[in-house]
């Protein structure tokens, strides 16, 4: 796979995580059920994209994986706390 595709995959994962974080922030501020569901879906999508990038060895190194996993964990935790 070319490095351009690897860059695009990594960038897509980054953007997916940033989007999920933003959606979680919005959902936890408003506590709107639809926004909470959308944030839950966004986290799920970001996790799937990260898994896909890892499975296809698309430029995801250990540092990126750890950072991405930590950000997703924090967003997931924030959302779960808000649902209580």
N, C-alpha and C positions, 0 to 999 in steps of 0.2 A: 504494500500500500504506500502511496506517495506521502511525503511529509505534509503536503497541502491538505490532504484528506485527514491526516492525523491532527493537524492544527484545527481544522474545521470541527472534528469530533470533540476535541478538548474544549474548544470555544463554545460549542453547543451545550456541553455539560455545564460549563461555567455559567452560561446565560440561563440555563434551566434552573440551576441552584439559586442564582440571584432572583429570578422570577418567583421561585417558591418562597424564598425569604421575604420578599416584598408582600406576597399574598398572605403569608402567615401574619406578618405585621398588621396588615389591613384587617384581617379576620379577627385577630385578637383584640384590636381596638374597638371594632364595631360589634363583635360577638354575633354577627349575622350568620344564620345557619347556612345559607347558600355560599357565603364567602368562606366559611369554615370548611365546607365540603370541597370547594374549589381549591383551597389551600392544601387540603389532604390529597387531592388528586395531583396537584403540582409537585408535592413532595414525592409521591409515588412515581410520577413521570421522571423526575430528576434522578431518583434511585435507579430506575430502569435504564436511563441513558448512561449513567455511570457504569452500571454493570455491563452494558453493551460495549462501551469503550474499553473496559478492562478485558472483556472476553475476546475482543478483536485486536488487542495490543495496539491501540491507536494513540500512541504518544503519552499514555497515562503512566507517569512514574510514581514511585512510592510517596514522595512528598505531596504531589497533587492528589493522589488517592486519599491520603490521611487528611488533608485540608478539606477536600470535598466531603468525605465521610463525616468529619467533625461538624461542618456547617449544616449538613443534612440532619445529623443527630440533634443539634441545638434547635433547629427549626421544628423538627418532629416533637421534641420535648416541649417546646413552647406551646405548640398547638395542643398537645395532649393535656397539658396543665390548664389551658383555657377551656377545654371541654369538660373538665371536672365540675 
